[in-house]
Amino acid sequence: MSSIPSHYDPCLEPAAASDDSIQRVHGRLLSDKPQPEPGGFAYGPLMLLGFMSGLILFCCIYLVHNRGGFDPLVYNGHIDPKAASGLPVELTVPEMIAKGQSLYSVTCIQCHGAAGLGQPGAFPPLAGSDWVNGSEERVVRVVLHGLKDPITVKGEQFTSSNKMPALANPPYTYKDTQISYVLTYVRQAFGNTSGPIMPAKVTEIRAASADRKSEWTQAELPAN
């Protein structure tokens, strides 16, 4: 028989290993902290990336829809060409009436009333008034510079101590356009059917009566 020992020879003794050495090895293994597994990630950068991508996409879509071919002469529907030119914007008659109604409710309604009926003996009516429906020059002069009583309207005399104020002077200082609007409203409201008074007409009459420093009297104004 061969004298070479075999690995499976029961005569071989196992390597020396005591209980103490085995416990020491196990202790070191248990004390080691586990290493983080590869492939982990944070959510913050991904959220930021998604937000920035969405923002860039929105900007691109907006640019495509509003580029106008990058033509500097392209029409912009959001800009009123009249207002952009710096020139006075001329309103239509319905627009003038709407603005005039707003001005009336601030200044005129206190004396002439919401229905334009005035107050007997104190404030003359505007409804059916020959002053309102008559001469443009007369009614514009009254609003510009005011009116002293006594005056006769629809056959009734009014002698109130309260004068018709001059809307062109402080504290009102109405512009020509505002006087045009309020008179156009009055001539179309309360059953009146007279035509509008344009701002150019108010400007003309204001220039012609620029030297006037006091209220008018009925005798100084044209009858019609």
BAVEXMAR-193193 format. One line per 5 residues: their letters; for each residue x, y, z of N, C-alpha, C. Coordinates in steps of 0.1 Angstrom, whole numbers, plus 5000, padded with zeros to 4 digits. Each point is the difference from the previous one (the first is absolute). Example, Ala and Ser with C-alpha at 12.3 -4.5 7.8 and 13.67 -1.06 7.14 Angstrom:
2
as> 5132 4943 5078 4991 5012 5000 5009 5012 5000; 4996 5011 4993 5009 5011 5000 4992 5011 5008
***
This chain:
224
mssip> 5008 4988 5000 4992 5012 5000 5009 5012 5000; 4993 5011 4994 5008 5013 5000 5000 5006 5014; 5012 5006 5002 5001 5007 5013 4996 5014 5000; 4996 5005 4988 4995 5014 4999 4987 5002 5007; 4999 5009 5009 4987 5002 5007 4989 5005 4991
shydp> 4988 4996 5002 4989 5005 4992 4992 5010 5008; 4994 5009 4992 4992 5011 5007 4988 4994 5007; 4996 4988 4997 4989 4994 5006 5004 4990 5010; 5013 5000 5003 5005 4991 5009 4995 5003 5014; 4993 4991 5006 4995 5003 5014 5011 5001 5010
clepa> 5011 4997 4995 5011 5002 5010 5005 5014 5002; 4996 5009 4989 5005 5014 5001 4991 5007 5010; 5006 5008 5008 4993 5008 5010 4997 5014 4994; 4988 5006 5002 4996 5013 4995 5009 5011 5006; 5000 5011 4992 5008 5012 5005 4994 5004 5014
aasdd> 5010 5005 5008 4996 5003 5013 4991 5013 5000; 4988 4999 5006 4991 5012 5001 4993 4999 5013; 5002 5010 5008 4993 5000 5013 4987 5007 4999; 4992 4999 5011 4988 5007 5000 5002 5015 5001; 5011 5004 5007 5003 5014 5002 5003 5007 4986
siqrv> 5007 4993 4992 5004 5006 4987 4987 5002 4991; 4992 4989 5000 4987 5001 4992 4991 5012 5005; 4999 5002 5013 4992 5011 5005 5006 5014 4996; 5014 5000 5000 5006 5013 4996 4997 5003 4986; 5001 4990 4991 4997 5003 4986 4985 5004 4998
hgrll> 4991 4993 5006 4986 5003 4999 4997 5014 5006; 5007 5004 5010 4998 5013 5006 5004 5011 4991; 5012 4998 4993 5004 5010 4990 4990 5001 4988; 4995 4989 4996 4990 5000 4989 4987 5008 5004; 4996 4997 5012 4988 5007 5005 5002 5015 5002
sdkpq> 5011 5004 5003 5003 5014 5003 5002 5009 4988; 5003 4993 4988 5002 5007 4988 4986 5006 4995; 5000 5013 4996 4988 5007 4995 4998 4996 4985; 4988 4997 4996 4997 4997 4986 5003 5012 4991; 5006 4998 4989 5002 5010 4990 4987 5003 4992
pepgg> 4998 5013 4996 4988 5003 4993 5000 4993 4986; 4989 4996 4996 4999 4993 4987 5001 5010 4989; 5007 4996 4989 5001 5010 4989 4987 5002 4993; 4998 5012 4993 4988 5002 4992 4990 5009 5007; 5002 5005 5013 4991 5010 5006 5001 5014 4994
faygp> 4989 5008 5002 4999 5013 4995 4991 5009 5008; 5002 5014 4999 4992 5010 5007 4989 5005 4991; 4988 5003 5006 4989 5005 4992 5001 5015 4996; 5007 5008 5008 5001 5014 4998 5005 5004 4986; 5011 4996 4996 5005 5003 4986 4991 4996 4989
lmllg> 4994 4988 5002 4990 4996 4989 4988 5009 4999; 4995 5004 5012 4989 5010 5000 5004 5013 4993; 5011 5005 5003 5005 5012 4994 5002 4999 4985; 5005 4989 4996 5002 4997 4986 4986 5000 4993; 4990 4993 5006 4987 5000 4994 4994 5014 4999
fmsgl> 5001 5008 5010 4995 5013 5000 5006 5009 4989; 5013 4999 4999 5007 5008 4990 4996 4995 4986; 4999 4987 4998 4996 4995 4987 4986 5005 4996; 4991 5000 5010 4986 5005 4997 5000 5015 4997; 5008 5007 5007 5001 5015 4997 5005 5003 4987
ilfcc> 5010 4992 4996 5006 5002 4986 4990 4997 4989; 4992 4989 5003 4990 4996 4990 4989 5010 4999; 4996 5006 5011 4989 5011 5000 5005 5012 4992; 5013 5004 5003 5005 5012 4993 5001 4997 4985; 5004 4988 4996 5001 4997 4986 4986 5001 4993
iylvh> 4990 4995 5007 4987 5000 4994 4995 5014 4999; 5002 5008 5011 4996 5014 4999 5007 5008 4989; 5012 4998 4998 5008 5006 4990 4995 4997 4986; 4996 4987 4998 4995 4995 4987 4987 5007 4997; 4991 5002 5010 4987 5006 4997 5000 5015 4999
nrggf> 5011 5006 5005 5000 5015 5001 5012 5006 4993; 5006 4992 4991 5012 5005 4994 4998 5010 4989; 4988 4999 4994 4996 5009 4989 5010 5000 4989; 5006 4988 4998 5010 4999 4989 5012 5009 5003; 5001 5005 5012 5011 5009 5004 5001 5012 4991
dplvy> 4988 5004 4996 4999 5012 4992 4997 5012 5008; 5008 5011 5000 4997 5011 5009 4988 5008 4996; 4995 4997 4988 4988 5007 4995 4987 4992 5002; 5001 4989 5006 4988 4991 5002 4990 5007 5008; 4987 4998 4998 4989 5007 5007 4999 4993 5014
nghid> 4999 5008 5010 4997 4996 5014 4986 5003 5003; 4992 4989 5001 4986 5002 5003 4997 5005 5014; 5010 5000 5009 4998 5005 5014 5002 5015 5001; 5004 5007 4989 5003 5014 5001 4990 5008 4992; 4994 5010 5006 4991 5009 4992 5009 5010 4992
pkaas> 4999 4999 4987 5009 5009 4992 4997 5015 5003; 4987 5003 5003 4998 5014 5003 5006 5005 5013; 5000 4991 5010 5006 5004 5013 5015 5000 4999; 5005 4990 4992 5015 4999 4998 5005 5013 4993; 4992 5006 4991 5005 5011 4992 5001 5013 5009
glpve> 4994 5000 5012 5001 5012 5008 4990 5010 4997; 4992 4998 4990 4989 5009 4996 4988 4998 5008; 4991 5011 5002 4988 4998 5007 4991 4989 4994; 4994 4992 5008 4992 4989 4995 4985 5005 5000; 4994 4999 4988 4987 5005 4998 4990 4989 5002
ltvpe> 4991 5002 5010 4991 4990 5004 4987 5000 4991; 4994 4989 4999 4987 5000 4994 4989 5006 5009; 4989 5003 4994 4989 5007 5008 4996 4992 5011; 4997 4987 4999 4997 4992 5011 5011 5000 5011; 5012 5000 4996 5011 5001 5010 5000 5013 5007
miakg> 4997 5011 4993 4999 5013 5006 4989 5000 5010; 4989 4995 4996 4988 5000 5009 5003 4992 5013; 5007 4989 4999 5003 4992 5012 5010 5008 5009; 5010 5006 4995 5009 5008 5008 4992 5012 5006; 4992 5006 4992 4992 5012 5005 4991 4996 5011
qslys> 4994 4988 5000 4991 4996 5011 5008 4998 5012; 5013 4995 4999 5008 4999 5012 5003 5013 5006; 5003 5010 4992 5004 5014 5004 4987 5006 5007; 4989 4998 4993 4987 5006 5006 4997 4995 5014; 5003 4987 5002 4997 4994 5013 5009 5005 5011
vtciq> 5011 5006 4996 5010 5006 5010 4997 5015 5003; 4997 5007 4989 4999 5015 5001 4986 5005 5000; 4992 4996 4990 4987 5007 4997 4988 4994 5008; 5001 4988 5003 4989 4993 5006 4995 5006 5013; 5009 5007 5007 4997 5006 5013 4989 5010 4999
chgaa> 5000 5008 4989 4991 5011 4999 4988 4996 4990; 5004 4993 4989 4990 4998 4990 4993 4986 5001; 5005 4992 5009 4993 4987 5004 5003 4989 4990; 4998 4988 5004 5002 4988 4992 4992 5000 4988; 4988 5005 5000 4991 5000 4989 5000 5013 4992
glgqp> 5009 5009 5004 5001 5013 4993 4989 5009 5002; 4992 4999 5011 4988 5008 5002 5003 5012 5009; 5012 5001 5006 5003 5012 5008 4992 5001 5012; 4999 5012 5006 4991 5003 5011 4993 5013 4998; 4986 4999 5001 4992 5012 4997 5005 5013 5007
gafpp> 5002 5010 4992 5004 5013 5005 5014 5001 5004; 5008 4989 5001 5014 5000 5004 5009 4996 4989; 4998 4988 4995 5009 4995 4989 4992 4996 4988; 5003 5006 4989 4992 4998 4988 5001 4986 4995; 4989 4995 4993 5001 4986 4994 5008 5000 4988
lagsd> 5006 4988 4997 5007 4998 4988 4991 4992 4990; 4991 4993 5005 4991 4992 4991 4990 5009 4993; 5001 5000 4986 4991 5008 4992 5004 5015 5001; 5012 5003 5005 5004 5014 5001 5004 5006 4987; 4995 5013 4997 5004 5006 4988 5015 5005 5001
wvngs> 5005 5001 5012 5014 5003 5001 5009 4988 4996; 4996 4989 5004 5008 4988 4997 4999 4997 4985; 4988 5001 4994 4997 4995 4987 5002 5012 4989; 5003 5011 5005 5001 5012 4991 5014 5002 4995; 5005 5012 5000 5013 5004 4995 5011 4993 5007
eervv> 5009 4994 4991 5012 4994 5006 5009 5010 5007; 5001 5012 4994 5009 5010 5005 4995 5005 5014; 4987 5001 5001 4995 5005 5013 5002 4989 5011; 4997 4988 4998 5002 4990 5010 5014 4997 5003; 5009 5001 4990 5014 4999 5003 5006 5011 5009
rvvlh> 4996 5012 4996 5004 5012 5008 4995 4999 5015; 4988 4995 5002 4995 4998 5013 5008 4990 5008; 5004 4989 4994 5008 4990 5007 5014 5005 5002; 5006 5007 4991 5013 5005 5001 5002 5010 5011; 4991 5010 5000 5002 5012 5009 4989 5001 5011
glkdp> 4990 4992 5000 4990 5001 5010 4988 5010 4996; 4990 5000 5008 4988 5008 4997 4994 5006 5013; 4997 5013 4999 4993 5007 5011 4985 5000 4998; 4993 4999 5011 4985 5001 4999 4996 5015 5000; 4988 5004 4998 4989 4991 4997 5000 4996 4985
itvkg> 4995 4987 4998 4999 4995 4986 4986 4994 4999; 4996 4999 4988 4987 4994 4997 5002 4988 4991; 4994 4989 5005 5001 4987 4993 4986 4994 4999; 4996 4997 4988 4987 4994 4998 4989 5008 5006; 5002 5014 4999 4989 5009 5006 5001 5002 5015
eqfts> 5009 4994 5007 5001 5001 5014 5013 5008 5004; 4999 5009 5009 5011 5008 5004 5007 4993 5012; 5013 5000 5000 5009 4994 5010 5009 5011 5006; 4999 5002 5013 5008 5010 5006 5008 4995 5012; 5005 4988 4999 5008 4994 5011 5012 5008 5003
snkmp> 5004 5000 5013 5013 5007 5003 5012 4992 4996; 4998 4988 4996 5010 4991 4995 5002 5002 4985; 5012 5006 4996 5002 5002 4986 5004 4987 4993; 4998 5000 4987 5006 4989 4992 5015 5002 5000; 5007 4990 5005 5015 5002 5001 5007 4999 4986
alanp> 5011 5006 4999 5008 4999 4988 5009 4987 5000; 4997 4991 4992 5007 4987 5000 5014 5001 4994; 5003 5011 4994 5013 5002 4994 5010 5006 5011; 4995 5004 5011 5008 5007 5010 5001 4991 5012; 5010 5002 5009 5000 4993 5012 4987 5001 5008
pytyk> 4996 4990 5007 5007 4987 5003 4999 4989 4989; 4992 5004 4989 4997 4989 4991 5011 4999 4989; 5003 5011 4993 5009 5001 4989 4998 4989 4990; 4988 4999 4995 4997 4989 4990 5007 5004 4987; 5005 4990 4993 5006 5002 4987 4989 5001 4989
dtqis> 5004 5004 4988 4990 5001 4990 4994 4987 4997; 5007 4989 5000 4994 4987 4997 4990 4997 5011; 5003 5002 5012 4990 4997 5011 4987 5008 4999; 5002 5013 4997 4988 5008 4998 4992 4995 4988; 5007 4996 4990 4993 4994 4988 4992 4988 5004
yvlty> 5006 4991 5008 4994 4988 5004 4987 5002 5008; 5001 5009 5010 4989 5002 5009 4989 5006 4993; 5003 5010 4991 4989 5007 4993 4993 4990 4989; 5008 4992 4994 4995 4990 4991 4991 4990 5007; 5004 4996 5012 4991 4992 5008 4987 5007 5004
vrqaf> 5001 5012 5005 4988 5007 5004 4990 5002 4988; 5006 5003 4988 4991 5002 4988 4994 4987 4995; 5004 4989 5005 4995 4987 4996 4992 4993 5011; 5001 5005 5012 4993 4994 5011 4987 5007 5004; 4993 4994 5009 4988 5007 5006 4989 5003 4989
gntsg> 5000 4992 4989 4990 5003 4990 5005 5010 4989; 5012 5006 5002 5005 5009 4990 5006 4992 4988; 4999 5007 4989 5004 4993 4987 5010 5008 4992; 5007 5010 5006 5009 5008 4992 5013 4993 4997; 5007 5006 4990 5012 4994 4996 5012 5002 5009
pimpa> 5011 4993 4998 5012 5001 5009 5007 5014 4998; 5007 5004 5010 5009 5011 4999 5014 4995 5000; 5008 5002 4989 5013 4995 4999 5010 5008 5008; 5011 4994 5004 5011 5007 5007 5005 5012 4992; 5001 4999 4987 5005 5012 4992 4991 5012 5002
kvtei> 4987 4998 5001 4991 5011 5002 5002 5006 5013; 5002 4992 5010 5003 5006 5014 5013 5008 5000; 5010 4995 4993 5013 5007 4999 4998 5013 4993; 4992 5000 4989 4998 5013 4993 4993 5010 5009; 4990 4996 5007 4993 5009 5008 5008 5005 5012
raasa> 5008 4991 5006 5009 5004 5011 5010 5011 4995; 5005 4998 4988 5010 5010 4995 4993 5013 4998; 4988 5000 4995 4993 5012 4997 4995 5008 5012; 4999 4993 5012 4996 5006 5012 5010 4999 5011; 5013 5000 4996 5011 4998 5009 5001 5012 5010
drkse> 4995 5012 4996 5001 5012 5009 4989 5000 5010; 4991 4991 5000 4989 5000 5010 5005 4996 5013; 4997 5008 5010 5004 4998 5014 4989 4997 5010; 4988 5002 4996 4988 4998 5009 4989 4992 4993; 4990 4997 5008 4989 4992 4994 4992 5008 4990
wtqae> 4994 4993 4991 4991 5006 4991 4986 5004 5006; 4993 5009 4994 4986 5002 5003 4992 4996 4988; 4987 4998 5002 4992 4996 4989 5000 5010 4989; 5000 5013 5003 4999 5010 4990 5013 5000 4991; 5011 4996 5006 5013 5000 4992 5001 4988 4990
lpan> 4992 4990 5002 5002 4989 4991 4990 4999 4989; 5003 4994 4989 4991 4999 4988 4988 4992 5004; 4988 5004 4995 4988 4993 5004 4999 4985 4994; 5006 4999 4988 5000 4987 4994 5012 4998 4990
***
